[in-house]
Amino acid sequence: MTSKKNIYRYNVKLRPINLKRDMSKMLKWYSNKKVLYYSEGHTTPYNEKIITKMYNSITKDGHQKVIEKMHDSITKNGHMYIIEILSGNKWLSIGDASFTRTSTPITIGIPEYWGKGIGSQALRLLMKKAKHYHWKELKVSGIATYNKRSLRMYKNAGFKVTNKNKKEVKMILRL
Ligand SMILES: CC(C)(COP(=O)(O)OP(=O)(O)OC[C@H]1O[C@@H](n2cnc3c(N)ncnc32)[C@H](O)[C@@H]1OP(=O)(O)O)[C@@H](O)C(=O)NCCC(=O)NCCS
């Protein structure tokens, strides 16, 4: 576990995802068996089709007609970002973070950057964005019970457990 002293040594930001530009990085992140084990609960690498599907499920709404009538920020399923950290004088993309009506997934795709406070900072930034869009709550679903780091990150940010079984935990945060 990382000492608290080091916890905010990284400058972290979220930028909107650009699927075309970010695809090659995401394919790398979602081919890493360690990353997959914690983020997806399996170790089968993702291909371009699956990543596009994931992106669409977060950023698009199925009810096209409703979208056309209402404002983007209300009708969108959610928002998806790329996590960047300042490395020297360059911003480095290291993972993705999103929020939808049912979940608030965060994946740092390079295990070397785990446990350094980056996920916790990314979550704080997501909470800010959700508030900006007037969301009243954030939910988390399907955190594997073995994913202690993730559970701690959400609990530290104020998320409360709503459901728990042997396999997974669900949480909610009132904003
Ligand atoms: C889950 C994830 C986003 C967390 O981000 P992170 O930057 O690694 O986590 P942080 O450094 O912010 O640490 C979060 C908390 O976990 C603790 N922690 C760190 N490593 C830990 C470990 N090996 N075991 C238990 N707790 C750990 C930290 O100390 C911190 O708690 P604290 O502030 O009370 O000390 C990141 O590890 C990740 O992307 N993992 C792979 C994908 C994944 O699991 N996604 C979540 C799916 S639900």
The ligand as an SDF file (V2000), in Angstrom:
LIG
                    3D

 48 50  0  0  0  0  0  0  0  0999 V2000
   -9.2880    0.6550   -8.6360 C   0  0  0  0  0  0  0  0  0  0  0  0
   -8.3640    1.7940   -9.0280 C   0  0  0  0  0  0  0  0  0  0  0  0
   -9.1030    2.7460   -9.9590 C   0  0  0  0  0  0  0  0  0  0  0  0
   -7.9550    2.5440   -7.7580 C   0  0  0  0  0  0  0  0  0  0  0  0
   -7.1080    3.5990   -8.0910 O   0  0  0  0  0  0  0  0  0  0  0  0
   -5.6640    3.7050   -7.3940 P   0  0  0  0  0  0  0  0  0  0  0  0
   -5.0280    4.9390   -7.8420 O   0  0  0  0  0  0  0  0  0  0  0  0
   -4.9310    2.4290   -7.6460 O   0  0  0  0  0  0  0  0  0  0  0  0
   -6.0870    3.7690   -5.8610 O   0  0  0  0  0  0  0  0  0  0  0  0
   -5.5830    4.8150   -4.7660 P   0  0  0  0  0  0  0  0  0  0  0  0
   -4.0950    4.8790   -4.7740 O   0  0  0  0  0  0  0  0  0  0  0  0
   -6.3340    6.0820   -4.9550 O   0  0  0  0  0  0  0  0  0  0  0  0
   -6.0130    4.0590   -3.4420 O   0  0  0  0  0  0  0  0  0  0  0  0
   -7.3350    3.8760   -3.0280 C   0  0  0  0  0  0  0  0  0  0  0  0
   -7.3080    3.2910   -1.6350 C   0  0  0  0  0  0  0  0  0  0  0  0
   -6.8800    1.9280   -1.7100 O   0  0  0  0  0  0  0  0  0  0  0  0
   -5.7750    1.7270   -0.8410 C   0  0  0  0  0  0  0  0  0  0  0  0
   -4.9220    0.7010   -1.4630 N   0  0  0  0  0  0  0  0  0  0  0  0
   -3.9150    0.8750   -2.3320 C   0  0  0  0  0  0  0  0  0  0  0  0
   -3.3960   -0.3170   -2.6620 N   0  0  0  0  0  0  0  0  0  0  0  0
   -4.0950   -1.2570   -1.9640 C   0  0  0  0  0  0  0  0  0  0  0  0
   -4.0350   -2.6840   -1.8880 C   0  0  0  0  0  0  0  0  0  0  0  0
   -3.1550   -3.3840   -2.5770 N   0  0  0  0  0  0  0  0  0  0  0  0
   -4.9310   -3.3070   -1.0640 N   0  0  0  0  0  0  0  0  0  0  0  0
   -5.8480   -2.6280   -0.3510 C   0  0  0  0  0  0  0  0  0  0  0  0
   -5.9430   -1.2610   -0.3960 N   0  0  0  0  0  0  0  0  0  0  0  0
   -5.0780   -0.6050   -1.2060 C   0  0  0  0  0  0  0  0  0  0  0  0
   -5.1010    3.0620   -0.7640 C   0  0  0  0  0  0  0  0  0  0  0  0
   -4.2720    3.1470    0.3670 O   0  0  0  0  0  0  0  0  0  0  0  0
   -6.3070    3.9720   -0.7100 C   0  0  0  0  0  0  0  0  0  0  0  0
   -6.9140    3.9590    0.5580 O   0  0  0  0  0  0  0  0  0  0  0  0
   -6.4750    5.0070    1.7070 P   0  0  0  0  0  0  0  0  0  0  0  0
   -6.5810    6.3700    1.0710 O   0  0  0  0  0  0  0  0  0  0  0  0
   -7.4730    4.7590    2.7820 O   0  0  0  0  0  0  0  0  0  0  0  0
   -5.0840    4.6780    2.0720 O   0  0  0  0  0  0  0  0  0  0  0  0
   -7.0770    1.2700   -9.7450 C   0  0  0  0  0  0  0  0  0  0  0  0
   -6.3190    0.5130   -8.8430 O   0  0  0  0  0  0  0  0  0  0  0  0
   -7.4010    0.4270  -10.9710 C   0  0  0  0  0  0  0  0  0  0  0  0
   -7.6630    0.9650  -12.0130 O   0  0  0  0  0  0  0  0  0  0  0  0
   -7.3900   -0.8980  -10.8200 N   0  0  0  0  0  0  0  0  0  0  0  0
   -7.6760   -1.8230  -11.9140 C   0  0  0  0  0  0  0  0  0  0  0  0
   -9.0740   -1.6760  -12.4540 C   0  0  0  0  0  0  0  0  0  0  0  0
  -10.1150   -1.6670  -11.3600 C   0  0  0  0  0  0  0  0  0  0  0  0
  -10.0450   -2.4030  -10.4140 O   0  0  0  0  0  0  0  0  0  0  0  0
  -11.1110   -0.7990  -11.5400 N   0  0  0  0  0  0  0  0  0  0  0  0
  -12.2270   -0.6900  -10.6120 C   0  0  0  0  0  0  0  0  0  0  0  0
  -13.2830   -1.6180  -11.0180 C   0  0  0  0  0  0  0  0  0  0  0  0
  -14.6790   -1.5180   -9.9310 S   0  0  0  0  0  0  0  0  0  0  0  0
  1  2  1  0
  2  3  1  0
  2  4  1  0
  2 36  1  0
  4  5  1  0
  5  6  1  0
  6  7  2  0
  6  8  1  0
  6  9  1  0
  9 10  1  0
 10 11  2  0
 10 12  1  0
 10 13  1  0
 13 14  1  0
 14 15  1  0
 15 16  1  0
 15 30  1  0
 16 17  1  0
 17 18  1  0
 17 28  1  0
 18 19  1  0
 18 27  1  0
 19 20  2  0
 20 21  1  0
 21 22  1  0
 21 27  2  0
 22 23  1  0
 22 24  2  0
 24 25  1  0
 25 26  2  0
 26 27  1  0
 28 29  1  0
 28 30  1  0
 30 31  1  0
 31 32  1  0
 32 33  2  0
 32 34  1  0
 32 35  1  0
 36 37  1  0
 36 38  1  0
 38 39  2  0
 38 40  1  0
 40 41  1  0
 41 42  1  0
 42 43  1  0
 43 44  2  0
 43 45  1  0
 45 46  1  0
 46 47  1  0
 47 48  1  0
M  END
$$$$
